[in-house]
Amino acid sequence: MLESNTFRSMMLVGGVMSLAIIIACFFATPLVPIDGKAKTNYENVMAADLGDTEHLTGYQSILFAIKGKTRGSVDHY
């Protein structure tokens, strides 16, 4: 059986690796499907070209929700 310090070190390394994978998936893996209207809205609000992609990453969708909500609440009369 492993010594307790070695076991704790290996558990720490495993935990850090798991957290790194989760964070990488949040920023890199396309998760949220979008349609044509949402894609146009995203490109207008974020001033970014999505190309031919059909999905947004988790980070892109949260950032779009924050910017879109603040810009969408402005009333023009």
Helices and strands as residue ranges (DSSP letters): H 4-28, E 30-33, H 36-46, E 55-57, H 58-72
